[in-house]
């Protein structure tokens, strides 16, 4: 009985290293959380802040509520969005979640192939020759019935 208590009391001599061994897992968990959660979220917040700060009139955006709109006017803390012809709504700047496209300046409507691009209904589209059954991505768009 006395020998067992003597062994138990002998472990207290190296108290400094015990503290380090106990705190090491907590430090490792914090480092993993920093690189897997905190740092990527900070990067995402910075890119969103830059995107909102650089909004311009004519940009196509998507709001947090899912509205697809065009920026009509920019104010200090809000933007006026045009969701349809003549339909404008006011939204807080921070609710813009995504920039879907920048406006194409007139006279420079060329695609990556060098072909002309026309704007129909606010959407850029490449003219397709009549009778063609291929879409712009090269897929077949013909609607033939049956197999």
Chimera marker file (.cmm) of the C-alpha trace (Angstrom):
<marker_set name="trace">
<marker id="1" x="0.000" y="0.000" z="0.000" r="1" g="1" b="0" radius="0.5"/>
<marker id="2" x="2.799" y="2.449" z="0.824" r="1" g="1" b="0" radius="0.5"/>
<marker id="3" x="4.735" y="1.533" z="-2.311" r="1" g="1" b="0" radius="0.5"/>
<marker id="4" x="1.785" y="2.303" z="-4.635" r="1" g="1" b="0" radius="0.5"/>
<marker id="5" x="1.401" y="5.780" z="-3.171" r="1" g="1" b="0" radius="0.5"/>
<marker id="6" x="5.140" y="6.395" z="-3.526" r="1" g="1" b="0" radius="0.5"/>
<marker id="7" x="5.006" y="5.618" z="-7.240" r="1" g="1" b="0" radius="0.5"/>
<marker id="8" x="2.030" y="7.919" z="-7.734" r="1" g="1" b="0" radius="0.5"/>
<marker id="9" x="3.773" y="10.837" z="-6.047" r="1" g="1" b="0" radius="0.5"/>
<marker id="10" x="6.954" y="10.460" z="-8.108" r="1" g="1" b="0" radius="0.5"/>
<marker id="11" x="5.297" y="11.687" z="-11.368" r="1" g="1" b="0" radius="0.5"/>
<marker id="12" x="4.887" y="15.285" z="-10.164" r="1" g="1" b="0" radius="0.5"/>
<marker id="13" x="8.563" y="16.216" z="-10.631" r="1" g="1" b="0" radius="0.5"/>
<marker id="14" x="8.268" y="17.047" z="-14.366" r="1" g="1" b="0" radius="0.5"/>
<marker id="15" x="5.245" y="19.404" z="-14.145" r="1" g="1" b="0" radius="0.5"/>
<marker id="16" x="6.388" y="21.799" z="-16.942" r="1" g="1" b="0" radius="0.5"/>
<marker id="17" x="6.417" y="19.170" z="-19.693" r="1" g="1" b="0" radius="0.5"/>
<marker id="18" x="3.033" y="17.799" z="-18.581" r="1" g="1" b="0" radius="0.5"/>
<marker id="19" x="1.426" y="21.180" z="-19.179" r="1" g="1" b="0" radius="0.5"/>
<marker id="20" x="2.909" y="21.367" z="-22.687" r="1" g="1" b="0" radius="0.5"/>
<marker id="21" x="1.725" y="17.851" z="-23.518" r="1" g="1" b="0" radius="0.5"/>
<marker id="22" x="-1.782" y="18.701" z="-22.312" r="1" g="1" b="0" radius="0.5"/>
<marker id="23" x="-2.028" y="21.989" z="-24.246" r="1" g="1" b="0" radius="0.5"/>
<marker id="24" x="-0.502" y="20.625" z="-27.510" r="1" g="1" b="0" radius="0.5"/>
<marker id="25" x="-3.727" y="18.960" z="-28.811" r="1" g="1" b="0" radius="0.5"/>
<marker id="26" x="-5.670" y="22.190" z="-28.244" r="1" g="1" b="0" radius="0.5"/>
<marker id="27" x="-3.064" y="24.165" z="-30.200" r="1" g="1" b="0" radius="0.5"/>
<marker id="28" x="-3.135" y="21.639" z="-33.054" r="1" g="1" b="0" radius="0.5"/>
<marker id="29" x="-6.949" y="21.813" z="-33.210" r="1" g="1" b="0" radius="0.5"/>
<marker id="30" x="-6.809" y="25.627" z="-33.380" r="1" g="1" b="0" radius="0.5"/>
<marker id="31" x="-4.225" y="25.515" z="-36.210" r="1" g="1" b="0" radius="0.5"/>
<marker id="32" x="-6.350" y="23.046" z="-38.193" r="1" g="1" b="0" radius="0.5"/>
<marker id="33" x="-9.478" y="25.178" z="-37.673" r="1" g="1" b="0" radius="0.5"/>
<marker id="34" x="-7.598" y="28.293" z="-38.757" r="1" g="1" b="0" radius="0.5"/>
<marker id="35" x="-6.398" y="26.812" z="-42.052" r="1" g="1" b="0" radius="0.5"/>
<marker id="36" x="-9.584" y="24.870" z="-42.872" r="1" g="1" b="0" radius="0.5"/>
<marker id="37" x="-12.313" y="27.279" z="-41.694" r="1" g="1" b="0" radius="0.5"/>
<marker id="38" x="-11.214" y="30.751" z="-40.624" r="1" g="1" b="0" radius="0.5"/>
<marker id="39" x="-8.724" y="31.648" z="-43.361" r="1" g="1" b="0" radius="0.5"/>
<marker id="40" x="-10.888" y="30.568" z="-46.349" r="1" g="1" b="0" radius="0.5"/>
<marker id="41" x="-13.880" y="32.446" z="-44.902" r="1" g="1" b="0" radius="0.5"/>
<marker id="42" x="-11.781" y="35.611" z="-44.529" r="1" g="1" b="0" radius="0.5"/>
<marker id="43" x="-10.634" y="35.304" z="-48.157" r="1" g="1" b="0" radius="0.5"/>
<marker id="44" x="-14.228" y="34.841" z="-49.322" r="1" g="1" b="0" radius="0.5"/>
<marker id="45" x="-15.359" y="37.891" z="-47.324" r="1" g="1" b="0" radius="0.5"/>
<marker id="46" x="-12.542" y="39.994" z="-48.813" r="1" g="1" b="0" radius="0.5"/>
<marker id="47" x="-13.398" y="39.028" z="-52.402" r="1" g="1" b="0" radius="0.5"/>
<marker id="48" x="-17.121" y="39.737" z="-51.749" r="1" g="1" b="0" radius="0.5"/>
<marker id="49" x="-16.278" y="43.142" z="-50.237" r="1" g="1" b="0" radius="0.5"/>
<marker id="50" x="-14.108" y="43.988" z="-53.275" r="1" g="1" b="0" radius="0.5"/>
<marker id="51" x="-16.816" y="42.813" z="-55.683" r="1" g="1" b="0" radius="0.5"/>
<marker id="52" x="-19.477" y="44.956" z="-53.985" r="1" g="1" b="0" radius="0.5"/>
<marker id="53" x="-17.139" y="47.967" z="-53.892" r="1" g="1" b="0" radius="0.5"/>
<marker id="54" x="-16.436" y="47.651" z="-57.641" r="1" g="1" b="0" radius="0.5"/>
<marker id="55" x="-20.046" y="47.368" z="-58.820" r="1" g="1" b="0" radius="0.5"/>
<marker id="56" x="-20.816" y="49.533" z="-61.836" r="1" g="1" b="0" radius="0.5"/>
<marker id="57" x="-23.947" y="50.557" z="-63.669" r="1" g="1" b="0" radius="0.5"/>
<marker id="58" x="-24.948" y="47.847" z="-66.149" r="1" g="1" b="0" radius="0.5"/>
<marker id="59" x="-23.451" y="44.903" z="-64.234" r="1" g="1" b="0" radius="0.5"/>
<marker id="60" x="-25.600" y="41.758" z="-64.168" r="1" g="1" b="0" radius="0.5"/>
<marker id="61" x="-25.877" y="40.540" z="-60.563" r="1" g="1" b="0" radius="0.5"/>
<marker id="62" x="-27.602" y="37.888" z="-58.487" r="1" g="1" b="0" radius="0.5"/>
<marker id="63" x="-28.937" y="38.866" z="-55.064" r="1" g="1" b="0" radius="0.5"/>
<marker id="64" x="-28.987" y="36.740" z="-51.932" r="1" g="1" b="0" radius="0.5"/>
<marker id="65" x="-32.687" y="36.130" z="-52.551" r="1" g="1" b="0" radius="0.5"/>
<marker id="66" x="-32.002" y="34.771" z="-56.031" r="1" g="1" b="0" radius="0.5"/>
<marker id="67" x="-33.095" y="37.774" z="-58.109" r="1" g="1" b="0" radius="0.5"/>
<marker id="68" x="-31.218" y="38.167" z="-61.385" r="1" g="1" b="0" radius="0.5"/>
<marker id="69" x="-30.985" y="41.881" z="-62.121" r="1" g="1" b="0" radius="0.5"/>
<marker id="70" x="-29.010" y="44.654" z="-63.775" r="1" g="1" b="0" radius="0.5"/>
<marker id="71" x="-27.495" y="47.463" z="-61.705" r="1" g="1" b="0" radius="0.5"/>
<marker id="72" x="-29.297" y="50.677" z="-62.703" r="1" g="1" b="0" radius="0.5"/>
<marker id="73" x="-27.925" y="53.087" z="-60.095" r="1" g="1" b="0" radius="0.5"/>
<marker id="74" x="-25.445" y="52.907" z="-57.226" r="1" g="1" b="0" radius="0.5"/>
<marker id="75" x="-25.959" y="54.746" z="-53.934" r="1" g="1" b="0" radius="0.5"/>
<marker id="76" x="-23.886" y="54.745" z="-50.728" r="1" g="1" b="0" radius="0.5"/>
<marker id="77" x="-25.360" y="51.710" z="-48.980" r="1" g="1" b="0" radius="0.5"/>
<marker id="78" x="-27.890" y="50.586" z="-51.597" r="1" g="1" b="0" radius="0.5"/>
<marker id="79" x="-28.198" y="49.825" z="-55.293" r="1" g="1" b="0" radius="0.5"/>
<marker id="80" x="-31.146" y="50.268" z="-57.610" r="1" g="1" b="0" radius="0.5"/>
<marker id="81" x="-31.645" y="47.018" z="-59.532" r="1" g="1" b="0" radius="0.5"/>
<marker id="82" x="-33.664" y="46.608" z="-62.706" r="1" g="1" b="0" radius="0.5"/>
<marker id="83" x="-35.255" y="43.169" z="-62.682" r="1" g="1" b="0" radius="0.5"/>
<marker id="84" x="-37.368" y="43.718" z="-65.817" r="1" g="1" b="0" radius="0.5"/>
<marker id="85" x="-37.923" y="46.534" z="-68.297" r="1" g="1" b="0" radius="0.5"/>
<marker id="86" x="-39.079" y="49.483" z="-66.198" r="1" g="1" b="0" radius="0.5"/>
<marker id="87" x="-39.228" y="47.468" z="-62.941" r="1" g="1" b="0" radius="0.5"/>
<marker id="88" x="-36.685" y="48.754" z="-60.446" r="1" g="1" b="0" radius="0.5"/>
<marker id="89" x="-36.107" y="47.725" z="-56.844" r="1" g="1" b="0" radius="0.5"/>
<marker id="90" x="-33.810" y="49.103" z="-54.161" r="1" g="1" b="0" radius="0.5"/>
<marker id="91" x="-31.544" y="46.591" z="-52.422" r="1" g="1" b="0" radius="0.5"/>
<marker id="92" x="-28.780" y="46.832" z="-49.849" r="1" g="1" b="0" radius="0.5"/>
<marker id="93" x="-25.323" y="46.539" z="-51.408" r="1" g="1" b="0" radius="0.5"/>
<marker id="94" x="-24.242" y="43.668" z="-49.187" r="1" g="1" b="0" radius="0.5"/>
<marker id="95" x="-27.148" y="41.510" z="-50.414" r="1" g="1" b="0" radius="0.5"/>
<marker id="96" x="-25.523" y="41.211" z="-53.854" r="1" g="1" b="0" radius="0.5"/>
<marker id="97" x="-24.124" y="37.707" z="-53.703" r="1" g="1" b="0" radius="0.5"/>
<marker id="98" x="-22.697" y="37.218" z="-57.180" r="1" g="1" b="0" radius="0.5"/>
<marker id="99" x="-21.643" y="39.178" z="-60.231" r="1" g="1" b="0" radius="0.5"/>
<marker id="100" x="-22.915" y="37.193" z="-63.217" r="1" g="1" b="0" radius="0.5"/>
<marker id="101" x="-21.433" y="39.362" z="-65.995" r="1" g="1" b="0" radius="0.5"/>
<marker id="102" x="-19.934" y="42.727" z="-66.775" r="1" g="1" b="0" radius="0.5"/>
<marker id="103" x="-21.565" y="44.911" z="-69.435" r="1" g="1" b="0" radius="0.5"/>
<marker id="104" x="-20.168" y="44.636" z="-72.962" r="1" g="1" b="0" radius="0.5"/>
<marker id="105" x="-19.251" y="48.046" z="-74.410" r="1" g="1" b="0" radius="0.5"/>
<marker id="106" x="-20.962" y="48.892" z="-77.694" r="1" g="1" b="0" radius="0.5"/>
<marker id="107" x="-18.832" y="48.347" z="-80.770" r="1" g="1" b="0" radius="0.5"/>
<marker id="108" x="-16.718" y="45.690" z="-79.097" r="1" g="1" b="0" radius="0.5"/>
<marker id="109" x="-19.230" y="42.859" z="-79.208" r="1" g="1" b="0" radius="0.5"/>
<marker id="110" x="-16.872" y="40.120" z="-80.367" r="1" g="1" b="0" radius="0.5"/>
<marker id="111" x="-16.668" y="36.662" z="-78.905" r="1" g="1" b="0" radius="0.5"/>
<marker id="112" x="-13.502" y="34.649" z="-78.268" r="1" g="1" b="0" radius="0.5"/>
<marker id="113" x="-13.628" y="33.256" z="-81.840" r="1" g="1" b="0" radius="0.5"/>
<marker id="114" x="-13.702" y="36.766" z="-83.307" r="1" g="1" b="0" radius="0.5"/>
<marker id="115" x="-17.296" y="36.420" z="-84.512" r="1" g="1" b="0" radius="0.5"/>
<marker id="116" x="-19.977" y="39.037" z="-84.002" r="1" g="1" b="0" radius="0.5"/>
<marker id="117" x="-22.135" y="38.735" z="-80.921" r="1" g="1" b="0" radius="0.5"/>
<marker id="118" x="-25.616" y="40.237" z="-80.794" r="1" g="1" b="0" radius="0.5"/>
<marker id="119" x="-27.554" y="41.324" z="-77.710" r="1" g="1" b="0" radius="0.5"/>
<marker id="120" x="-31.123" y="40.026" z="-77.584" r="1" g="1" b="0" radius="0.5"/>
<marker id="121" x="-33.172" y="40.722" z="-74.496" r="1" g="1" b="0" radius="0.5"/>
<marker id="122" x="-30.114" y="41.651" z="-72.467" r="1" g="1" b="0" radius="0.5"/>
<marker id="123" x="-28.418" y="38.304" z="-73.180" r="1" g="1" b="0" radius="0.5"/>
<marker id="124" x="-25.389" y="38.015" z="-75.406" r="1" g="1" b="0" radius="0.5"/>
<marker id="125" x="-25.865" y="35.464" z="-78.138" r="1" g="1" b="0" radius="0.5"/>
<marker id="126" x="-23.867" y="34.405" z="-81.168" r="1" g="1" b="0" radius="0.5"/>
<marker id="127" x="-25.873" y="34.315" z="-84.411" r="1" g="1" b="0" radius="0.5"/>
<marker id="128" x="-26.632" y="30.777" z="-85.579" r="1" g="1" b="0" radius="0.5"/>
<marker id="129" x="-26.950" y="30.135" z="-89.332" r="1" g="1" b="0" radius="0.5"/>
<marker id="130" x="-30.443" y="29.185" z="-90.507" r="1" g="1" b="0" radius="0.5"/>
<marker id="131" x="-30.967" y="25.463" z="-90.768" r="1" g="1" b="0" radius="0.5"/>
<marker id="132" x="-28.139" y="24.695" z="-88.340" r="1" g="1" b="0" radius="0.5"/>
<marker id="133" x="-28.803" y="21.956" z="-85.795" r="1" g="1" b="0" radius="0.5"/>
<marker id="134" x="-25.807" y="22.757" z="-83.602" r="1" g="1" b="0" radius="0.5"/>
<marker id="135" x="-25.928" y="25.042" z="-80.582" r="1" g="1" b="0" radius="0.5"/>
<marker id="136" x="-23.070" y="27.367" z="-79.638" r="1" g="1" b="0" radius="0.5"/>
<marker id="137" x="-21.488" y="24.602" z="-77.519" r="1" g="1" b="0" radius="0.5"/>
<marker id="138" x="-21.383" y="22.153" z="-80.447" r="1" g="1" b="0" radius="0.5"/>
<marker id="139" x="-24.307" y="20.011" z="-79.218" r="1" g="1" b="0" radius="0.5"/>
<marker id="140" x="-27.175" y="18.846" z="-81.390" r="1" g="1" b="0" radius="0.5"/>
<marker id="141" x="-30.351" y="20.870" z="-80.845" r="1" g="1" b="0" radius="0.5"/>
<marker id="142" x="-32.572" y="19.251" z="-83.441" r="1" g="1" b="0" radius="0.5"/>
<marker id="143" x="-35.906" y="17.927" z="-82.195" r="1" g="1" b="0" radius="0.5"/>
<marker id="144" x="-36.419" y="14.770" z="-84.181" r="1" g="1" b="0" radius="0.5"/>
<marker id="145" x="-39.177" y="12.538" z="-82.873" r="1" g="1" b="0" radius="0.5"/>
<marker id="146" x="-38.791" y="8.826" z="-82.178" r="1" g="1" b="0" radius="0.5"/>
<marker id="147" x="-35.822" y="6.488" z="-82.291" r="1" g="1" b="0" radius="0.5"/>
<link id1="1" id2="2" r="1" g="1" b="0" radius="0.2"/>
<link id1="2" id2="3" r="1" g="1" b="0" radius="0.2"/>
<link id1="3" id2="4" r="1" g="1" b="0" radius="0.2"/>
<link id1="4" id2="5" r="1" g="1" b="0" radius="0.2"/>
<link id1="5" id2="6" r="1" g="1" b="0" radius="0.2"/>
<link id1="6" id2="7" r="1" g="1" b="0" radius="0.2"/>
<link id1="7" id2="8" r="1" g="1" b="0" radius="0.2"/>
<link id1="8" id2="9" r="1" g="1" b="0" radius="0.2"/>
<link id1="9" id2="10" r="1" g="1" b="0" radius="0.2"/>
<link id1="10" id2="11" r="1" g="1" b="0" radius="0.2"/>
<link id1="11" id2="12" r="1" g="1" b="0" radius="0.2"/>
<link id1="12" id2="13" r="1" g="1" b="0" radius="0.2"/>
<link id1="13" id2="14" r="1" g="1" b="0" radius="0.2"/>
<link id1="14" id2="15" r="1" g="1" b="0" radius="0.2"/>
<link id1="15" id2="16" r="1" g="1" b="0" radius="0.2"/>
<link id1="16" id2="17" r="1" g="1" b="0" radius="0.2"/>
<link id1="17" id2="18" r="1" g="1" b="0" radius="0.2"/>
<link id1="18" id2="19" r="1" g="1" b="0" radius="0.2"/>
<link id1="19" id2="20" r="1" g="1" b="0" radius="0.2"/>
<link id1="20" id2="21" r="1" g="1" b="0" radius="0.2"/>
<link id1="21" id2="22" r="1" g="1" b="0" radius="0.2"/>
<link id1="22" id2="23" r="1" g="1" b="0" radius="0.2"/>
<link id1="23" id2="24" r="1" g="1" b="0" radius="0.2"/>
<link id1="24" id2="25" r="1" g="1" b="0" radius="0.2"/>
<link id1="25" id2="26" r="1" g="1" b="0" radius="0.2"/>
<link id1="26" id2="27" r="1" g="1" b="0" radius="0.2"/>
<link id1="27" id2="28" r="1" g="1" b="0" radius="0.2"/>
<link id1="28" id2="29" r="1" g="1" b="0" radius="0.2"/>
<link id1="29" id2="30" r="1" g="1" b="0" radius="0.2"/>
<link id1="30" id2="31" r="1" g="1" b="0" radius="0.2"/>
<link id1="31" id2="32" r="1" g="1" b="0" radius="0.2"/>
<link id1="32" id2="33" r="1" g="1" b="0" radius="0.2"/>
<link id1="33" id2="34" r="1" g="1" b="0" radius="0.2"/>
<link id1="34" id2="35" r="1" g="1" b="0" radius="0.2"/>
<link id1="35" id2="36" r="1" g="1" b="0" radius="0.2"/>
<link id1="36" id2="37" r="1" g="1" b="0" radius="0.2"/>
<link id1="37" id2="38" r="1" g="1" b="0" radius="0.2"/>
<link id1="38" id2="39" r="1" g="1" b="0" radius="0.2"/>
<link id1="39" id2="40" r="1" g="1" b="0" radius="0.2"/>
<link id1="40" id2="41" r="1" g="1" b="0" radius="0.2"/>
<link id1="41" id2="42" r="1" g="1" b="0" radius="0.2"/>
<link id1="42" id2="43" r="1" g="1" b="0" radius="0.2"/>
<link id1="43" id2="44" r="1" g="1" b="0" radius="0.2"/>
<link id1="44" id2="45" r="1" g="1" b="0" radius="0.2"/>
<link id1="45" id2="46" r="1" g="1" b="0" radius="0.2"/>
<link id1="46" id2="47" r="1" g="1" b="0" radius="0.2"/>
<link id1="47" id2="48" r="1" g="1" b="0" radius="0.2"/>
<link id1="48" id2="49" r="1" g="1" b="0" radius="0.2"/>
<link id1="49" id2="50" r="1" g="1" b="0" radius="0.2"/>
<link id1="50" id2="51" r="1" g="1" b="0" radius="0.2"/>
<link id1="51" id2="52" r="1" g="1" b="0" radius="0.2"/>
<link id1="52" id2="53" r="1" g="1" b="0" radius="0.2"/>
<link id1="53" id2="54" r="1" g="1" b="0" radius="0.2"/>
<link id1="54" id2="55" r="1" g="1" b="0" radius="0.2"/>
<link id1="55" id2="56" r="1" g="1" b="0" radius="0.2"/>
<link id1="56" id2="57" r="1" g="1" b="0" radius="0.2"/>
<link id1="57" id2="58" r="1" g="1" b="0" radius="0.2"/>
<link id1="58" id2="59" r="1" g="1" b="0" radius="0.2"/>
<link id1="59" id2="60" r="1" g="1" b="0" radius="0.2"/>
<link id1="60" id2="61" r="1" g="1" b="0" radius="0.2"/>
<link id1="61" id2="62" r="1" g="1" b="0" radius="0.2"/>
<link id1="62" id2="63" r="1" g="1" b="0" radius="0.2"/>
<link id1="63" id2="64" r="1" g="1" b="0" radius="0.2"/>
<link id1="64" id2="65" r="1" g="1" b="0" radius="0.2"/>
<link id1="65" id2="66" r="1" g="1" b="0" radius="0.2"/>
<link id1="66" id2="67" r="1" g="1" b="0" radius="0.2"/>
<link id1="67" id2="68" r="1" g="1" b="0" radius="0.2"/>
<link id1="68" id2="69" r="1" g="1" b="0" radius="0.2"/>
<link id1="69" id2="70" r="1" g="1" b="0" radius="0.2"/>
<link id1="70" id2="71" r="1" g="1" b="0" radius="0.2"/>
<link id1="71" id2="72" r="1" g="1" b="0" radius="0.2"/>
<link id1="72" id2="73" r="1" g="1" b="0" radius="0.2"/>
<link id1="73" id2="74" r="1" g="1" b="0" radius="0.2"/>
<link id1="74" id2="75" r="1" g="1" b="0" radius="0.2"/>
<link id1="75" id2="76" r="1" g="1" b="0" radius="0.2"/>
<link id1="76" id2="77" r="1" g="1" b="0" radius="0.2"/>
<link id1="77" id2="78" r="1" g="1" b="0" radius="0.2"/>
<link id1="78" id2="79" r="1" g="1" b="0" radius="0.2"/>
<link id1="79" id2="80" r="1" g="1" b="0" radius="0.2"/>
<link id1="80" id2="81" r="1" g="1" b="0" radius="0.2"/>
<link id1="81" id2="82" r="1" g="1" b="0" radius="0.2"/>
<link id1="82" id2="83" r="1" g="1" b="0" radius="0.2"/>
<link id1="83" id2="84" r="1" g="1" b="0" radius="0.2"/>
<link id1="84" id2="85" r="1" g="1" b="0" radius="0.2"/>
<link id1="85" id2="86" r="1" g="1" b="0" radius="0.2"/>
<link id1="86" id2="87" r="1" g="1" b="0" radius="0.2"/>
<link id1="87" id2="88" r="1" g="1" b="0" radius="0.2"/>
<link id1="88" id2="89" r="1" g="1" b="0" radius="0.2"/>
<link id1="89" id2="90" r="1" g="1" b="0" radius="0.2"/>
<link id1="90" id2="91" r="1" g="1" b="0" radius="0.2"/>
<link id1="91" id2="92" r="1" g="1" b="0" radius="0.2"/>
<link id1="92" id2="93" r="1" g="1" b="0" radius="0.2"/>
<link id1="93" id2="94" r="1" g="1" b="0" radius="0.2"/>
<link id1="94" id2="95" r="1" g="1" b="0" radius="0.2"/>
<link id1="95" id2="96" r="1" g="1" b="0" radius="0.2"/>
<link id1="96" id2="97" r="1" g="1" b="0" radius="0.2"/>
<link id1="97" id2="98" r="1" g="1" b="0" radius="0.2"/>
<link id1="98" id2="99" r="1" g="1" b="0" radius="0.2"/>
<link id1="99" id2="100" r="1" g="1" b="0" radius="0.2"/>
<link id1="100" id2="101" r="1" g="1" b="0" radius="0.2"/>
<link id1="101" id2="102" r="1" g="1" b="0" radius="0.2"/>
<link id1="102" id2="103" r="1" g="1" b="0" radius="0.2"/>
<link id1="103" id2="104" r="1" g="1" b="0" radius="0.2"/>
<link id1="104" id2="105" r="1" g="1" b="0" radius="0.2"/>
<link id1="105" id2="106" r="1" g="1" b="0" radius="0.2"/>
<link id1="106" id2="107" r="1" g="1" b="0" radius="0.2"/>
<link id1="107" id2="108" r="1" g="1" b="0" radius="0.2"/>
<link id1="108" id2="109" r="1" g="1" b="0" radius="0.2"/>
<link id1="109" id2="110" r="1" g="1" b="0" radius="0.2"/>
<link id1="110" id2="111" r="1" g="1" b="0" radius="0.2"/>
<link id1="111" id2="112" r="1" g="1" b="0" radius="0.2"/>
<link id1="112" id2="113" r="1" g="1" b="0" radius="0.2"/>
<link id1="113" id2="114" r="1" g="1" b="0" radius="0.2"/>
<link id1="114" id2="115" r="1" g="1" b="0" radius="0.2"/>
<link id1="115" id2="116" r="1" g="1" b="0" radius="0.2"/>
<link id1="116" id2="117" r="1" g="1" b="0" radius="0.2"/>
<link id1="117" id2="118" r="1" g="1" b="0" radius="0.2"/>
<link id1="118" id2="119" r="1" g="1" b="0" radius="0.2"/>
<link id1="119" id2="120" r="1" g="1" b="0" radius="0.2"/>
<link id1="120" id2="121" r="1" g="1" b="0" radius="0.2"/>
<link id1="121" id2="122" r="1" g="1" b="0" radius="0.2"/>
<link id1="122" id2="123" r="1" g="1" b="0" radius="0.2"/>
<link id1="123" id2="124" r="1" g="1" b="0" radius="0.2"/>
<link id1="124" id2="125" r="1" g="1" b="0" radius="0.2"/>
<link id1="125" id2="126" r="1" g="1" b="0" radius="0.2"/>
<link id1="126" id2="127" r="1" g="1" b="0" radius="0.2"/>
<link id1="127" id2="128" r="1" g="1" b="0" radius="0.2"/>
<link id1="128" id2="129" r="1" g="1" b="0" radius="0.2"/>
<link id1="129" id2="130" r="1" g="1" b="0" radius="0.2"/>
<link id1="130" id2="131" r="1" g="1" b="0" radius="0.2"/>
<link id1="131" id2="132" r="1" g="1" b="0" radius="0.2"/>
<link id1="132" id2="133" r="1" g="1" b="0" radius="0.2"/>
<link id1="133" id2="134" r="1" g="1" b="0" radius="0.2"/>
<link id1="134" id2="135" r="1" g="1" b="0" radius="0.2"/>
<link id1="135" id2="136" r="1" g="1" b="0" radius="0.2"/>
<link id1="136" id2="137" r="1" g="1" b="0" radius="0.2"/>
<link id1="137" id2="138" r="1" g="1" b="0" radius="0.2"/>
<link id1="138" id2="139" r="1" g="1" b="0" radius="0.2"/>
<link id1="139" id2="140" r="1" g="1" b="0" radius="0.2"/>
<link id1="140" id2="141" r="1" g="1" b="0" radius="0.2"/>
<link id1="141" id2="142" r="1" g="1" b="0" radius="0.2"/>
<link id1="142" id2="143" r="1" g="1" b="0" radius="0.2"/>
<link id1="143" id2="144" r="1" g="1" b="0" radius="0.2"/>
<link id1="144" id2="145" r="1" g="1" b="0" radius="0.2"/>
<link id1="145" id2="146" r="1" g="1" b="0" radius="0.2"/>
<link id1="146" id2="147" r="1" g="1" b="0" radius="0.2"/>
</marker_set>
